[in-house]
Amino acid sequence: MTVSEAVEESIAAAIDAGRVDEHAHAAPLQALRTLARRADTADPEKDNVTLPTMLKYLSALGMLPDEASGSQSAPKAGSMGRMRDKFRAFDGGKAANG
């Protein structure tokens, strides 16, 4: 599964669960989609911005697993490796290894 496919699946689930309003959140959702497309084509060794930025959008939209379950523990800024680990956990471990 690509990052874009995972993001689309997550967006659909968040909308279905009523956590995200596709009209009110149209702009950040589109930005998230753009970042996902970039992540699909980026060189992870050279791009240290896309995944952390995606995590910020996911957090702002309340789409991270801890936030979806009601816990409000947002991810803290840290090493790229920790952020990738959080993204992989969010993606169910399906994200391509970078």
N, C-alpha and C positions, 0 to 999 in steps of 0.2 A: 504494500500500500504506500502510495506517495504521501508526502506531507500535505499536499493539496487535497487529496482524497480524505485523509484523516481529519483535516480541518472542516471540510464540507460535512462529514459524518457528525463531527462534534457540534457544528452549528445547527444542523438539523435536530440533533438530540436536545440541545439547549432550547431551541424554539419550541419543540414538542413538549418539553417539560415546563415551559412558561418562564424560564429563567432569562431569556433573551427575546426582545421584541424586534422582529426583523425590519420593521419600519423605523422605529425610534433609534435603533442601533445600526442603521444601514451604513453609515460612514465608517465606524470602527470595524464592522464586519468586512467591508470591502478592503480596508487597509490590511486586515488579517489575511484575507485571501491573497492579496498582492504579496505579502511577506511569505506566505506558504509557497507560492509559485517561485519566489526567489530562493527559498530554502531547497526546493527540488532541484535547482540548477546550480546552486552555489558550491564553491569549493570550501568545505568545512575548515580546512587548514588556513584559509585566507579570510574567511568571512566570520568575524567574531561579533557581529551586530544583529544579524537576522533572527537567530533563535532567541536571544535574550529579549529582543524587541517583541517577538511573537508572544513570549511568556508574559510580557507586560500587558499586551492587548488581551490575552486570554484571562489574565487576572482581573483586569479592569471590567471585563464582560462577565466575570464570575463563572468562567468556564473551566477552571482547574478543579480536579477531583475533590480536594479538601473544601473548596468553596461551594461546590455543587452539593456536598453532603451537609452543608450548614456551618462547617468550621470556617472561620475567616482568616486562617493562617496563610497569608500571601507569601510567595517565594521571596527570599531575600537575595539581593545581589551577591554574586559570588563568582567562583571560577566558572569558566566555560564548561568544564567537565560536569560540575554539579548541575548546571542549567540543562545540559544535554540529558543528564540522568533524569531530571524532572520531566523533560519533554518526552523521553522514552517511556517513563512511567505513565504519563498522560496518554500516550499513544498505545498503551498496552504492550510495549516492547517491540512494536512493529516497525519503528523508524529505522531507516538504513543507518548502519554504523558509519560514522564519519571519520 
